[in-house]
Amino acid sequence: MTDSPLWASRVQGRDDCRSVALSGELDFDMAYDLQRLLIEQLDRPDTRTVVADLSEVTFLDSAALGALLMTLRHASAHEQNFTIAHVPQGVRRILQVAGVYGLLSGEDPRLG
C-alpha cells in the first residue's frame, strides 16, 4: 500500500491479473510515482493484465492522465493489457473531454 496525504493505492493480484485500487487526488505531485507503481505491476513475472480501479479517485489532472497513458503504452509494447475500471463520473468526464476514456477503459470500438 502506498500512502501520501492526498492519495493511496492498494495492490491485489491473482493468477496473471493485478488490480491497483487508487484513491484520492491523482495529480502532478504523484504522477511519476503512479506510473512507476503501475509499470512495476506490469513487470511482475506472469502478469498479463493490470486494472486500475479508480472508484475512490476524487481528482485527476493532465500529469496523472499522462501517467495512465504511458502505462498503457508500456503494456501495449509488451503485449500486455492495461485498463481502468470503476471510474467516477467526474473523472470519466475529464477522460472523455481529453478523448481517451474509451482507450483507457477498453470501451473504444476501434480497439477490437
C-alpha positions in Angstrom: 0.0 0.0 0.0 1.3 3.4 -0.9 0.1 6.4 1.1 0.6 10.1 0.9 -1.6 12.9 2.4 -3.6 13.1 -0.9 -3.5 9.7 -2.5 -3.2 6.0 -1.7 -3.0 2.7 -3.5 -3.7 -1.0 -2.7 -2.5 -3.8 -5.0 -4.1 -7.2 -5.2 -3.4 -10.0 -7.6 -4.4 -13.4 -8.7 -3.0 -15.6 -11.5 -1.9 -13.2 -14.3 -4.1 -10.2 -13.3 -3.2 -7.4 -10.9 -5.7 -4.9 -9.5 -4.4 -1.5 -8.3 -7.1 0.4 -6.3 -6.3 4.1 -6.3 -7.9 6.8 -4.1 -7.6 10.5 -3.5 -6.1 13.1 -5.8 -4.1 12.0 -8.8 -2.0 15.0 -9.8 1.4 16.3 -10.9 2.9 15.7 -7.5 2.3 12.0 -7.6 2.2 11.2 -11.4 5.7 9.8 -11.5 5.0 7.5 -8.5 1.7 6.4 -10.1 3.4 5.5 -13.4 6.2 3.6 -11.6 3.7 1.7 -9.4 1.6 0.6 -12.4 4.5 -0.3 -14.6 6.1 -2.3 -11.7 2.9 -4.4 -11.6 3.1 -5.0 -15.3 6.7 -6.0 -15.0 5.9 -8.7 -12.4 6.5 -12.3 -13.7 3.5 -13.8 -15.4 1.4 -10.6 -15.2 -0.7 -10.2 -18.4 -3.2 -7.6 -17.2 -3.2 -4.6 -14.8 -6.5 -2.9 -13.9 -6.5 0.5 -12.2 -9.6 0.8 -10.0 -10.4 4.5 -9.9 -13.6 4.2 -7.8 -12.2 6.3 -5.0 -10.3 8.9 -7.1 -11.6 12.4 -6.4 -9.3 14.3 -8.8 -7.2 13.6 -11.9 -5.0 16.2 -13.7 -3.1 16.1 -17.0 0.1 14.8 -15.4 -1.8 11.8 -13.9 -3.6 11.3 -17.2 -0.1 11.2 -18.9 1.0 8.5 -16.4 -2.0 6.4 -17.3 -1.3 6.8 -21.0 2.4 5.9 -20.5 1.4 2.8 -18.6 -1.0 1.8 -21.5 1.9 2.4 -23.9 4.2 0.2 -21.8 1.6 -2.5 -21.7 1.0 -2.4 -25.4 4.7 -2.6 -26.2 5.0 -5.7 -24.0 1.8 -7.4 -25.4 0.0 -6.9 -22.1 -3.2 -5.2 -21.1 -3.8 -2.1 -19.0 -7.3 -0.8 -18.3 -9.1 1.5 -15.9 -12.3 0.5 -14.2 -15.0 1.9 -11.8 -14.4 5.4 -13.0 -16.3 8.1 -11.0 -18.5 10.4 -13.2 -16.3 13.5 -12.7 -13.1 11.7 -13.6 -14.9 10.0 -16.5 -15.9 13.4 -17.9 -12.2 14.6 -17.8 -11.1 11.5 -19.7 -14.0 11.9 -22.2 -13.1 15.6 -22.8 -9.5 14.5 -23.3 -10.7 11.9 -25.8 -9.0 9.0 -24.0 -11.8 7.4 -21.9 -12.5 4.6 -24.5 -8.9 3.9 -25.0 -8.1 3.6 -21.3 -11.3 1.8 -20.3 -11.2 -0.7 -23.2 -14.5 0.5 -24.4 -13.1 2.1 -27.6 -14.7 0.2 -30.6 -11.5 0.9 -32.6 -9.6 -1.4 -30.3 -11.5 -4.6 -31.1 
